[in-house]
């Protein structure tokens, strides 16, 4: 029995679902637009993709790509196809996998919608790629946070414009307030006014001084992304040499090869920002689902993965966040290959109870608030306390408004960001 990579495609067409699934299997393995003399039965048995199963999803009157792109009237049929690619044909190289099984399918004619919604890989991928170095367990260990609560984090804001000394002053206040994790905004890498070198030089003494006095080392993730992998490694090395333990990596910007290059040499927890992910998934009839996307980056070594959150400030609905969280909590091949889910995007304490509920009472997460901490009316330190108090209430099953009566920082946060806690379906303020 041959080892296979199984990809699930959600197909929409005015024609035949079966015919298009068969075309994917042919075009993306041994076939082309005409019969090939070399495409023998023996060759196909060895390396051709094959359709395993089809599932009917009904019809629609509105094509996913729009009527002009459809080129013909409906109704438009929808279905899912599981297609198996022999490991002997694809191998374990992720560039080959993306080229053959994912990127190429979008060019095939006849679709009014085509989306990659599932990916199952054989164990050979687990031995080829390193996966997370720290993941959930290591992130909690590095931050010193007990496993019965989330890691509470924030982002240095404004995202751009602060001088290194100003960033350091803010981080000093946050550390004193008990924050567990601080990160550079993904937009901050190494501009002239705040080079990475200068920022590390200003910030790390604050982190290390606080650790010496209190025993708690705040996890500080510096933005190290760069086009040149060698430059990115120099950035990594500067953080590590100064006593740092984490880095922000803009994974779509640097690419798969640079991510693997970094992970193989890294001594830092790698915090993945997925900016650009929306290009790949926002159109419901195109692109790919998060469980497919995260599988690639998990193999490459992401330790912490941003996935938005409840009532996020961006377009992604709550249900999408929950699906992303569930995807990350499932091991690919072994329990330790799970990245830490990072709940973010317009978060403040008001979303804590609903986050706790929809994740099944999980505290295996980093709860990351930018403006929800930094813009607290009492200042960033009170913002940290307010979010911490909100999670205390959520875990205890106490209504936030009730808990706020004896916790002024939370009370001020509720007044500033919404007046009442966030409930399912309510917008973030």
ABEGO torsion letter per residue (X at the ends): XBBBBBBBBBBBBABBAAAAAAAAAAAABABBABBBAABBAAAAAAABBBBABBBBAEBBABBAAEAAAAGBBOBBBBBBBBBBBBAAAAEABAAAAAAAAAAAAAABBGBABBBBABBBBBAAAAAABAEBAAEAAAAAAAAGBBAABBBBBBBBOBABGBBAAAAAAAAAAAAAAGBABBBBBAABBBBAABBAAAAAAAAAAAAAAAAAAAGBBBBBBBBABBABAAAAAAAAAAAAAAGBABBBBBAAAAEAAAAAAAAAABABBBBBBABGAAAAAABAABEBBAAAAAAAAAAAGBABBBAEBBGBABABBAAAAAAAAAAAABBAABAAABBBBBBBGGBBAAAAAAAAAAAGGBABBBBBBBAAAAABAAEAAAAAAAAAAAAAAAAAGBBAAAAAAABAAAAAAAAAAGGBBBBBGBBBX
